[in-house]
Amino acid sequence: MQKIANHFTQLYSPASYDCPTPFDLTRLENLSCDHLDFEGLAEAYRQSVEAELHKLRPNTFIASDGTVFSHDEWKPLTGGEATQLYWNVSRINVGHLLTLYSR
């Protein structure tokens, strides 16, 4: 197993400098709130990002702390793949995840 990145956000890049960076919901994981299960939300978001990464690199996985690992020899994402991952992550339905993990 090979460590690829300290955090999955290091793998994707915006198409241009004027594109917003997708908000990483895992940053909310340690918040306390009566109305949202932030731990569940963060895990669901990580799984959604991992599903998008699997479309490009099927033998990778994201640990609970966001670290990315590969079971195979890692070949870095091309610029086009990093951009595609960016757009796929940007399209994750955050509103749906918030609804699922509201209390």
C-alpha positions in Angstrom: 0.0 0.0 0.0 1.3 3.4 -0.9 0.4 6.8 0.6 -0.5 9.2 -2.1 -1.5 12.4 -0.4 -2.0 13.8 3.1 -5.5 14.9 2.2 -7.7 14.2 -0.8 -8.1 18.0 -1.5 -4.5 17.8 -2.8 -5.5 15.6 -5.7 -7.8 18.0 -7.6 -7.3 21.4 -9.1 -9.8 24.0 -10.4 -10.0 24.4 -14.1 -8.9 28.0 -13.7 -8.1 30.5 -11.0 -11.6 32.0 -11.0 -13.2 28.6 -10.1 -14.1 28.2 -6.5 -12.6 25.4 -4.4 -15.2 22.9 -3.3 -15.9 23.3 0.4 -14.5 20.3 2.2 -17.2 19.1 4.5 -14.8 17.0 6.5 -13.6 20.3 8.1 -16.9 20.3 10.1 -16.4 16.8 11.5 -15.5 17.9 15.1 -18.2 20.5 15.5 -20.9 19.9 18.0 -24.5 20.6 17.0 -27.9 19.3 18.1 -29.3 19.6 14.6 -26.6 17.9 12.4 -24.5 14.8 12.7 -21.3 16.3 11.5 -19.3 13.1 11.9 -21.7 11.2 9.7 -21.8 14.1 7.3 -18.0 14.1 7.0 -17.9 10.4 6.4 -20.6 10.5 3.8 -18.7 13.3 2.0 -15.4 11.4 2.1 -17.2 8.4 0.6 -18.6 10.6 -2.1 -15.2 12.0 -3.0 -13.8 8.5 -2.9 -16.5 7.3 -5.4 -15.4 10.1 -7.7 -11.8 9.2 -7.3 -12.5 5.5 -8.1 -13.8 6.6 -11.5 -10.2 7.7 -12.3 -8.2 5.4 -10.1 -10.2 2.3 -9.0 -7.6 0.9 -6.6 -7.4 4.0 -4.3 -9.1 4.7 -1.0 -9.5 7.6 1.4 -8.8 7.0 5.1 -11.1 8.5 7.7 -8.5 11.4 8.2 -8.6 12.2 4.5 -5.3 10.5 3.6 -5.3 8.9 0.2 -3.7 5.5 -0.3 -3.4 3.2 -3.3 -3.2 -0.6 -3.5 -1.2 -0.3 -6.8 1.7 1.6 -8.0 0.5 5.2 -8.1 0.6 7.1 -11.4 -0.2 10.8 -10.7 -3.4 12.2 -12.1 -2.9 14.0 -15.3 -3.9 17.7 -15.5 -7.1 16.7 -17.2 -7.9 14.0 -14.6 -7.3 16.5 -11.8 -9.6 18.9 -13.4 -12.2 16.2 -14.0 -12.0 15.2 -10.3 -12.4 18.8 -9.4 -15.6 19.1 -11.4 -17.0 15.8 -10.1 -16.3 16.8 -6.5 -17.9 20.2 -7.2 -21.1 18.4 -8.3 -21.5 16.4 -5.1 -25.0 17.2 -3.8 -24.0 18.8 -0.5 -27.7 19.8 0.2 -28.7 16.1 0.0 -26.0 15.1 2.4 -27.0 17.9 4.8 -30.6 16.6 4.7 -29.5 13.1 5.3 -27.5 14.0 8.4 -29.8 16.6 10.0 -31.4 15.5 13.2 
